[in-house]
């Protein structure tokens, strides 16, 4: 009965039976195969290889090709080691601290600039290109610029000496705290423009009529900004901060050039730590186990967040 | 409550003049419509009154006080935008309360007035709904309520009804009129819809090409248009404007509308003396479609014309005539039997017809009261 009614509803063009439907399906499969193969090579194969290597002591120093890594099979020794590796967790902590300091500063500066531009600041077109310039510079080059600026005999000390009794000769990059501050300053200098750009674009999308309506109702600049403009660009703010948190967490090139992670490990980020384990110590199986751990951790985190978003949408 | 005066107010954008030397004196608690085709400068005029646009020249006064350079937030005007500009990230309640909150009114007072306004605007059942979920009709009411709640002395509305469906527009029109009476506010209303303007306003300011054409009561705008633009713009179908050659025969004035001297229409005393005073041989003869009559017999007051097209519009029948080079439209009761191709003798209700100067477009008048 139900079959009869449902088949009535299908338009004649889709009433394919037997052979035709089968040949269409096989065509579809054949069209999909190249993409599937590609996917296997760029995702599945490296992933499986990583998991495999991470379960061994294998290192290229042994002289064995990677597929013979099973000879030094160690089950989960790499994973238990990484749980108590102070170098790893120290670098994670420093990276988190770096993100927690740099991104809020970038956000507040970017927002202030965006607000100033939105209200119309003198010389806007010129300032606009000037402000965006740091973003265009290759991070390694930016790192080099700041490496020079923060030298003991560099321009920063020269400039500050004007206000200093006697000549100032602080070595910025040699002290753990000062080096950290210097690196934060460099990152803020380079990435505040991006924050500004995204937030400014968001502000420009706030309907002008709504701002006018608020003005006519008697709202002053602050009330308009905090009660109309900001709530309306909440999503944009989330995107801007999210983007910077992710990028900042991966910071490498600027640190590599400026401090090389030093003094000691004071500015060693997670990326820098992994780089050193990979190319200085050649502990490839250990690095593979860290990679897999990060992947699992991020997947779980994403799944939890997605579930929460879904729940929120449903309610 | 306040009167609004525009003295020689102009607005230019680069080379483009949006409003030219506007003089307008709006009385306290008056309901004024600014009416005109798109691009005539009516919205710019309103924006200047609100302070959204700077003035390029001239003065704007509220109650005699110069407000030309007062910023918009200090002018004490309410403004309803064409697209309503509702804060869609807030609830209906928050929208209504916004104006009071930013002005620092006490919370208890805010709650009381918000409830009151929601009641008045029939939004009570939606008061905690996110305003983004409202229908267009509700958005409209919310927009008006949000402006009205701060009790502005001058209320400005920019085409507030143009987005509404026809049935609701009619109701909103009467609601607006009622609102204006109960608030006893000066209300200025921009529209391109003459029916709205005619039905709502105490006085209408008709604008065209950046210039004020006429500022008068709806009755006068309709029956005594200042010039050919107003005559042609107001009324649907609009006034017929026909070129007429004026001739005097045996002491009487005749208007030749069809290029056939023998068939010229005899003018009455008022139009005759207007034509005599003007002295021109060519004038524009203006008559509304409903001021046409069909006569059985041709005589000195009739014009022979051919029926071209007959349209049925509601209870009326619109008949398009042609004679010589001239075409015009008549509006008759639907019982009149006229068919395309037929000949008819048309006469005019001359007491309601007008003569215009063909060069300036101005209506001829014998005195100030004419």
Interface residues (C-beta under 8 A of the other chain):
Chain A: X207 X209 X210 X212 X213 X214 X215 X216 X217 X218 X219 X220 X223 X227 X228 X231 X232
Chain B: X50 X51 X52 X72 X73 X75 X77 X78 X79 X81 X83 X85 X86 X87 X89 X90 X98 X99 X102 X103 X146 X147 X150
